[in-house]
Amino acid sequence: MRIAGPRGGGGPGPRGGGRQKGITINVSAQNLTNRSNFSGFSGVMTSQYFMQATSVSNPRQVDVSIRFSF
C-alpha cells in the first residue's frame, strides 16, 4: 500500500525553491496470513524424519516507513 501526494506550497518562488513538499507512507507485509513455511526436509531414507519437515522459517513480518520531503 502506498499513499503519496504533495502537501503544502512547493511552487516556484522565493520560499518554495521549486521543490515539492510531501509525505510518503509505505507498508510492506510478508506472510500476512502467518502460514507456516516448512523447510529442512530430511532425505535420508533410514531416518525417522524421512520426508518430514525439520524446521519452520519466516514468521509474519510487517514493515512500515514514513518519508517526509521538504
Sine and cosine of phi, psi and omega as CSV:
sin_phi,cos_phi,sin_psi,cos_psi,sin_omega,cos_omega
0.00,0.00,0.72,-0.70,0.02,-1.00
-0.68,-0.73,0.79,-0.61,0.05,-1.00
-0.86,-0.51,0.85,-0.52,-0.02,-1.00
-0.54,-0.84,0.45,-0.89,0.06,-1.00
0.10,-0.99,0.42,-0.91,0.00,-1.00
-0.94,0.35,0.61,-0.79,0.06,-1.00
-0.75,-0.66,0.72,-0.69,0.06,-1.00
0.99,0.12,-0.02,-1.00,-0.02,-1.00
-1.00,0.02,0.89,-0.46,0.00,-1.00
-0.82,-0.57,0.28,0.96,-0.05,-1.00
-0.97,0.24,0.09,-1.00,0.01,-1.00
-0.91,0.41,0.48,-0.88,0.00,-1.00
0.55,-0.83,0.07,-1.00,-0.07,-1.00
-0.92,0.40,-0.48,0.88,-0.04,-1.00
-0.99,-0.14,-0.49,0.87,-0.06,-1.00
-0.98,0.21,-0.56,0.83,0.01,-1.00
0.93,0.36,0.15,0.99,0.03,-1.00
0.98,0.19,0.02,1.00,0.00,-1.00
-0.98,-0.18,0.48,-0.88,0.05,-1.00
-1.00,-0.09,0.64,-0.77,0.08,-1.00
-0.99,-0.11,0.56,-0.83,0.00,-1.00
-0.11,-0.99,0.09,-1.00,0.03,-1.00
-0.78,-0.63,0.72,-0.70,0.10,-1.00
-0.84,-0.54,0.81,-0.59,0.03,-1.00
-0.91,-0.41,0.82,-0.58,0.02,-1.00
-0.87,-0.48,0.70,-0.72,0.10,-1.00
-0.79,-0.62,0.81,-0.58,0.00,-1.00
-0.81,-0.58,0.75,-0.66,-0.03,-1.00
-0.77,-0.64,0.73,-0.69,0.10,-0.99
-0.89,-0.46,0.67,-0.74,-0.01,-1.00
0.83,0.56,0.77,0.64,-0.08,-1.00
-0.85,0.53,-0.57,0.82,-0.01,-1.00
-0.99,0.13,-0.05,1.00,0.02,-1.00
0.85,0.52,0.63,0.78,0.04,-1.00
-0.97,0.24,0.66,-0.75,0.01,-1.00
-0.93,0.36,0.76,-0.65,0.05,-1.00
-0.96,-0.29,1.00,-0.09,-0.06,-1.00
-0.96,0.27,0.61,-0.79,0.02,-1.00
-0.49,-0.87,0.02,-1.00,0.03,-1.00
0.94,0.35,0.68,0.74,0.00,-1.00
-0.93,0.36,0.68,-0.74,0.01,-1.00
-0.99,0.12,0.73,-0.68,0.01,-1.00
-0.94,-0.33,0.13,0.99,0.00,-1.00
-1.00,0.06,0.90,-0.43,-0.12,-0.99
-0.90,0.44,-0.46,0.89,-0.03,-1.00
-1.00,0.03,-0.06,1.00,-0.01,-1.00
-0.98,0.18,0.56,-0.83,0.06,-1.00
-0.94,0.34,-0.24,0.97,0.01,-1.00
-0.98,-0.21,0.29,0.96,-0.01,-1.00
-0.83,0.56,0.79,-0.61,0.02,-1.00
0.89,0.46,0.42,0.91,0.08,-1.00
-0.88,-0.48,0.59,-0.81,0.04,-1.00
-0.93,0.36,0.67,-0.74,0.01,-1.00
-0.94,-0.33,-0.05,1.00,0.04,-1.00
-0.40,-0.92,0.27,-0.96,0.04,-1.00
-0.80,-0.60,0.68,-0.74,-0.06,-1.00
-0.82,-0.57,0.33,-0.94,0.11,-0.99
0.79,0.62,1.00,0.07,0.13,-0.99
-0.95,0.31,0.00,-1.00,0.01,-1.00
-0.84,0.54,0.66,-0.75,0.03,-1.00
-0.62,-0.79,0.78,-0.62,0.04,-1.00
-0.81,-0.59,0.80,-0.61,0.03,-1.00
-0.91,-0.41,0.73,-0.69,0.03,-1.00
-0.82,-0.58,0.73,-0.69,0.07,-1.00
-0.67,-0.74,0.52,-0.85,0.04,-1.00
-0.78,-0.62,0.74,-0.68,0.00,-1.00
-0.83,-0.56,0.79,-0.62,0.06,-1.00
-0.96,-0.27,0.77,-0.63,0.05,-1.00
-0.91,-0.41,0.77,-0.64,0.05,-1.00
-0.50,-0.87,0.00,0.00,0.00,0.00
